Amino acid sequence: MVNTLESLTEPLIRIRLELLFTELLECHAEYSQLCAETDQYFKTLRDALPDQFQHTVFLCEDAQISLQSILERSIYIQGFKDALRLFSELQHC
């Protein structure tokens, strides 16, 4: 069931997270500021490093984004499971 749930919800999760990030950027000043700061820090690092390390910084940033994506999906799925479990428990009350 877990794999089925994940495969069925994958497109929904992707769409929902994209909408959430857009909303955060538009409506949450602190989130927007932290995103800008993070981008600036990576730019500063890339600019300061010699050319032979540019690709390494790119790989590091790419790996961080991939890790974040896995974590976001896992959190979303767990929240969904928790909501289903809570709903089921409330039905028995």
Solvent accessible surface area in square Angstrom, and as a share of the most:
residue,aa,sasa,rsa
1,M,178,0.80
2,V,77,0.44
3,N,122,0.63
4,T,76,0.44
5,L,22,0.11
6,E,71,0.32
7,S,74,0.48
8,L,124,0.62
9,T,15,0.09
10,E,53,0.24
11,P,61,0.38
12,L,115,0.57
13,I,1,0.01
14,R,106,0.39
15,I,97,0.49
16,R,109,0.40
17,L,21,0.10
18,E,99,0.45
19,L,103,0.51
20,L,63,0.31
21,F,58,0.24
22,T,66,0.39
23,E,93,0.42
24,L,46,0.23
25,L,89,0.44
26,E,134,0.60
27,C,104,0.62
28,H,81,0.36
29,A,85,0.66
30,E,110,0.49
31,Y,57,0.22
32,S,39,0.25
33,Q,110,0.49
34,L,95,0.47
35,C,42,0.25
36,A,61,0.47
37,E,55,0.25
38,T,64,0.37
39,D,92,0.48
40,Q,97,0.43
41,Y,133,0.51
42,F,42,0.17
43,K,99,0.42
44,T,74,0.43
45,L,94,0.47
46,R,73,0.27
47,D,101,0.52
48,A,80,0.62
49,L,59,0.29
50,P,65,0.41
51,D,126,0.65
52,Q,132,0.59
53,F,95,0.39
54,Q,53,0.24
55,H,117,0.52
56,T,79,0.46
57,V,16,0.09
58,F,114,0.47
59,L,90,0.45
60,C,69,0.41
61,E,41,0.18
62,D,69,0.36
63,A,52,0.40
64,Q,99,0.44
65,I,105,0.53
66,S,55,0.35
67,L,109,0.54
68,Q,94,0.42
69,S,32,0.21
70,I,115,0.58
71,L,106,0.53
72,E,36,0.16
73,R,69,0.25
74,S,60,0.39
75,I,108,0.55
76,Y,76,0.29
77,I,13,0.07
78,Q,85,0.38
79,G,40,0.38
80,F,82,0.34
81,K,47,0.20
82,D,66,0.34
83,A,57,0.44
84,L,81,0.40
85,R,145,0.53
86,L,107,0.53
87,F,126,0.52
88,S,48,0.31
89,E,104,0.47
90,L,106,0.53
91,Q,113,0.50
92,H,151,0.68
93,C,141,0.84
